[in-house]
Amino acid sequence: MNIEEVREYCLSLPNVTEQFPFDDVSLVFKVEDKMFLLLPLDAEEPSVSLKCNPEMAVELRERYQAVESAYHFNKKHWNAIFLERDMPDEEIKKWIRHSFREVIAKLPKKIRDRYAD
């Protein structure tokens, strides 16, 4: 996947918004005003940073060399997936959905119910 494909995929998820957080070098994707993905625009090697629960974060880093730990906004369990390394597009989409669901799972029940499968 390239950066534009990641952007389009994120925006295809329900109620996702994008914004420049505090600079013009990255995009932040949010659902219900909670960040689930950071897309650096100025990186030498294109990547996405996304949220994972602790177990999934370890699994992701163990399975793919394209994944490294990333810490943004002083939050743990973020992983950087390098888009030009050997990771299939469907796997990248799977982890984007996982990050999206991680945020949904922490929302109040009345909001979370809108996202039930």
C-alpha positions as CSV (number, residue, x, y, z in Angstrom):
1,M,0.0,0.0,0.0
2,N,1.1,3.5,-0.5
3,I,0.3,6.6,1.6
4,E,-2.8,7.6,-0.5
5,E,-4.2,4.0,-0.4
6,V,-3.8,4.0,3.4
7,R,-5.5,7.4,3.6
8,E,-8.4,6.2,1.4
9,Y,-8.8,3.0,3.4
10,C,-8.9,4.9,6.7
11,L,-11.5,7.3,5.4
12,S,-13.7,4.4,4.2
13,L,-14.2,3.3,7.9
14,P,-17.3,4.6,9.6
15,N,-17.1,8.2,11.0
16,V,-13.4,8.6,10.5
17,T,-11.9,12.1,10.2
18,E,-8.5,13.3,9.3
19,Q,-6.6,16.3,10.4
20,F,-3.2,17.9,10.7
21,P,-2.5,17.7,14.5
22,F,-0.1,20.5,15.1
23,D,2.1,20.5,12.0
24,D,1.9,20.0,8.3
25,V,4.0,16.8,8.2
26,S,1.6,14.2,9.4
27,L,-2.1,13.3,9.2
28,V,-4.0,12.0,12.2
29,F,-7.0,9.7,11.7
30,K,-9.7,9.7,14.4
31,V,-13.0,8.1,15.2
32,E,-15.3,9.8,17.7
33,D,-12.4,12.3,18.2
34,K,-10.0,9.5,19.3
35,M,-6.8,8.9,17.4
36,F,-6.2,5.5,16.0
37,L,-3.6,6.1,13.2
38,L,-0.8,8.5,12.5
39,L,0.4,8.9,8.9
40,P,3.8,10.8,8.7
41,L,4.0,12.7,5.4
42,D,7.6,13.7,5.5
43,A,9.3,10.4,6.4
44,E,12.1,9.1,4.2
45,E,10.4,5.7,4.3
46,P,6.6,5.7,4.2
47,S,5.0,4.3,7.3
48,V,1.8,4.3,9.4
49,S,1.7,4.3,13.2
50,L,-1.2,2.6,14.8
51,K,-2.5,1.5,18.2
52,C,-2.4,-2.1,19.3
53,N,-3.3,-3.9,22.5
54,P,-0.1,-5.2,24.2
55,E,-0.5,-8.8,23.0
56,M,-1.2,-7.8,19.4
57,A,1.7,-5.4,19.5
58,V,4.1,-8.2,20.4
59,E,2.6,-10.5,17.7
60,L,2.8,-7.8,15.1
61,R,6.5,-7.1,15.8
62,E,7.4,-10.8,15.9
63,R,5.7,-11.6,12.6
64,Y,6.9,-8.8,10.4
65,Q,10.2,-7.1,9.9
66,A,8.2,-4.2,8.5
67,V,7.0,-3.4,12.1
68,E,8.8,-1.5,14.8
69,S,7.8,0.0,18.1
70,A,6.6,3.6,17.9
71,Y,5.6,6.0,20.7
72,H,3.5,9.0,19.8
73,F,2.0,11.5,22.2
74,N,3.5,9.6,25.1
75,K,1.3,6.6,24.5
76,K,2.4,3.0,24.6
77,H,1.6,0.1,22.3
78,W,1.9,2.0,19.1
79,N,3.6,0.3,16.1
80,A,5.1,1.7,13.0
81,I,4.4,-0.3,9.9
82,F,6.8,0.5,7.0
83,L,4.8,0.4,3.8
84,E,7.6,-0.4,1.4
85,R,8.8,-3.5,3.3
86,D,7.4,-7.0,2.9
87,M,3.9,-6.9,4.4
88,P,0.8,-7.7,2.3
89,D,-1.8,-5.0,1.8
90,E,-4.5,-7.1,3.4
91,E,-2.4,-7.5,6.5
92,I,-1.9,-3.7,6.7
93,K,-5.6,-3.3,6.4
94,K,-6.2,-5.9,9.1
95,W,-4.0,-3.9,11.5
96,I,-5.6,-0.6,10.6
97,R,-9.0,-2.2,11.4
98,H,-7.6,-3.6,14.6
99,S,-6.4,-0.1,15.7
100,F,-9.8,1.3,14.7
101,R,-11.6,-1.3,16.9
102,E,-9.2,-0.7,19.8
103,V,-10.5,2.8,20.0
104,I,-14.1,1.8,19.5
105,A,-13.8,-0.7,22.4
106,K,-12.9,2.1,24.8
107,L,-15.9,4.4,23.9
108,P,-19.0,4.6,26.1
109,K,-21.4,1.8,25.4
110,K,-24.1,4.0,23.8
111,I,-21.6,5.2,21.2
112,R,-19.8,1.8,20.9
113,D,-23.2,0.2,20.0
114,R,-23.3,2.2,16.8
115,Y,-20.2,0.3,15.6
116,A,-21.4,-3.2,16.3
117,D,-20.8,-5.7,13.5
